[in-house]
Amino acid sequence: MVVVLVSPQTYIIPHAFSLMESCSNNIVEYNALLIGMQLAEEIGVVHLAAHGESNLIANQVRGKYEVRHEDLVLYHNVTKNMAEIFKNFYIDHVPRQ
């Protein structure tokens, strides 16, 4: 999985990672989001817009969908807590091409 941070000045910071255990695509998407959020926090980002391939994750984080699968509850809670670190946080779904 690759996380890419892009600044308004078009500075690009790519970060690749792999998970050691087999898991669902939703858990991979949450991990990518959390890693991106951690990287953004480390470099001092205060306004963060996240774009991911999972419509489910985007809508869960926005509060439009409830988290029904117990395996995602912890990831969702950590994501919501991390989002509070930023002055502004926005997440949207970008369809896979």
Beta strands, then each sheet from edge to edge (+ up, - down):
strand 1: 2-6
strand 2: 12-16
strand 3: 47-52
strand 4: 88-93
sheet 1: 1+ 2-
sheet 2: 3+ 4+
end
